[in-house]
Amino acid sequence: MTIVKLDEKFCNMVDELCEIKGDEELQRGISWIDEQSRKRGISFYEMFFLVLQRHLVDEKAKEWVKSKQ
């Protein structure tokens, strides 16, 4: 089941992030994304995209709320 059409540049960026050594928080996040993608039956890249998209939406919402105060 393909949720999004993946861009080669995006996949390369994800691959580069996965190769970073020494950042335990990043490695835990990558492991969590991998686990979630398996549970949902989607690719690792699709799950990474969904997490990134959700993060961006949350940040925009925080900015919007802050601008209304």
C-alpha positions in Angstrom: 0.0 0.0 0.0 1.6 3.2 -1.1 0.5 6.3 0.7 2.7 8.9 -1.0 4.8 9.0 -4.1 8.3 9.1 -2.8 10.9 11.5 -4.3 14.4 10.1 -4.8 16.0 13.2 -3.2 13.8 12.6 -0.1 14.8 9.0 0.1 18.5 9.9 -0.3 18.1 12.5 2.6 16.6 9.8 4.8 19.3 7.4 3.9 22.0 10.0 4.9 20.2 10.6 8.2 20.2 6.9 8.9 23.9 6.7 8.4 24.7 9.3 11.1 26.5 7.6 14.0 26.8 8.8 17.6 23.4 10.5 17.9 21.4 8.2 20.2 18.3 10.3 20.1 18.3 10.2 16.3 18.9 6.4 16.3 16.0 5.9 18.7 13.7 8.0 16.5 14.8 6.0 13.4 14.1 2.7 15.3 10.7 4.0 16.3 9.8 5.0 12.7 11.0 1.6 11.5 8.8 -0.1 14.1 5.7 2.0 13.3 6.1 1.4 9.5 6.1 -2.3 10.1 3.0 -2.1 12.3 1.2 0.0 9.6 2.4 -2.1 6.7 4.0 0.8 4.9 7.5 1.5 3.9 10.1 3.1 6.2 10.3 6.1 3.9 6.5 6.6 3.9 6.4 6.5 7.7 9.4 9.0 7.8 7.4 11.3 5.5 4.3 11.1 7.7 6.3 11.8 10.8 8.0 14.8 9.2 4.7 16.0 7.8 3.0 15.8 11.2 5.9 17.6 12.8 5.6 20.5 10.3 1.8 20.7 10.9 2.3 20.8 14.6 4.9 23.6 14.3 2.7 25.7 12.0 -0.2 25.2 14.5 2.0 26.4 17.4 3.0 29.5 15.3 -0.6 30.2 14.5 -1.6 30.0 18.2 1.3 32.2 19.2 0.3 34.8 16.6 -3.2 34.9 18.1 -2.1 35.7 21.6 
